[in-house]
Amino acid sequence: ELLAVLEGYLEEELEDRRRYLALSRQAPAWARQTLRDIAEEEGGHARRLLAVYYLACGQCYRPALASGPGETLPWRQLLRQRYHQEVWAARQYDQAAQSVGDPCLVGLFRELSREEDCHARQLLGLLEQNILAF
């Protein structure tokens, strides 16, 4: 059960990293570094989860590497999509922290929840800079 949960989170974090790197390539110049920073943090989440996975079972997890074209939505729609994904991820980690019994995992999941929430706020900031005034 725990290993399956970790595998799911690992795959999500790696996919998020890939998506942010792709998004940074199509973003306006002023937003690219923020998106690359978020991609790096998502990669860091994956590395931490990989370490926890190894500690839990003594095996190295080999994630499936996604390929193919990324999303082709307009910029603001991609920001909106990523914002909602980050909010969802924060909730998922928070729920995992409440349900797991291991104090180390509770701390890790809470920290990841806070970081995903921070990503959502960063995306909201990018959207605020880009949204049309009324």
N, C-alpha and C positions, 0 to 999 in steps of 0.2 A: 504494500500500500504506500508506504513512505517513498520507496524508490520510484514508483509510478508517478507520484506527485512531483518529486524532484525532476524526473524526466520531462514532464509536461512543462514545468517552469523553465527548465533549461532550453527546451525547444522554443518557447515563447520569447525568452530573452535574446536568443541568437537571431530569431526572425525579426525581432524589434531592431536589433543592431543593423541588420541588413537593410531594413526598410528606412531607417534614419540615414544611413549612408547614401542610399538611392535618392531619398528626399533632398539631402544636402546638395546633390548634383544638379537638381532642377530648381532649387530655391533661389530667391534673389540674393545677391552678394551679401547684403547686410544680415541675412539669417543663416548663412552656411555654417559659420563656426559654432553657433548654438546647437545646430542639428548634429554636427560632428561630435561635439562634446556629449550630447545625449547618447549618441551611438556608442561612444567610448564607455560611458557609464553602464549602458546595457550590456556591453561586453564584459565589464567588471562584475556585473551581477551574475552572468553566466559562469565566469571563472570561480566565483565564490560558491555557487551551487555545484559546480563540478567537484570542488574540494570536499564539500559536504557529502556529495554522492559517494566519493571515494572513501571517506571516513565511515560512511554507513555500511558499505558492503565490500570494500577492499578491491573494487573493480573500477577501471576507468570507463566512463560513459562515452560512447561514440555517437555524437549527435548526427542526425540526418542533415545534410547540407542542402538547403533550398537553392534552386536555380530558376532561371527564367526571368521574364520582364517583371518589373515592379508595377505598382499601381500607376495608372495614367490619368487620374482625376486632376482637376484644376487645383492649384496651390492651396487656396483657402479650404477646399473640401478635404484635401489631404491633412491639413492642420486639424480640422474638425474631427476627422476620423482618428488621427493619432491621439488627440486630446481624450476622446472617449475611451480609447484603448488603455491609456495610462490611468485614467480614473478606475476603470475596471480592474486593471492589474493591482492597483493599490488596495482595492477592496479584497481581491483574492488573497493577497499576502496577509492582510489584516485578519481575514477569516482563518487562514492557515495558522497564524500565530495563536489564535484563540483555541484552536482544536488540537494542536500538537502538544505532547507532554514534555518534550525535551527542552529544558531552559535555554540551551544554546540555539536551538532552532527557533524558539520563540523570539529571541533577540534578533536573529538574522531576518526572520520574516517581518518583524516590525520595522527594522531598518530599511529593508527593501520596499515596504509599503510607503514609508516616508519619502524615499527617493523617487518612487513612481509618482507620488503626489507632487513632488517638486517638478518633475518633468511635465506634468499636466499644467502646472502654473507657468512654466517656461513657454509651453506651446500657446497658452492663453495670451501671454505677453507678445509673442510673435503675431498672433492673430490681431491683437489690439493695434499693433503697429501697421498692419496691412488692411484693416477693414475700412470700408468707405464711410466717410462721415455723412450724417444726414442733415 
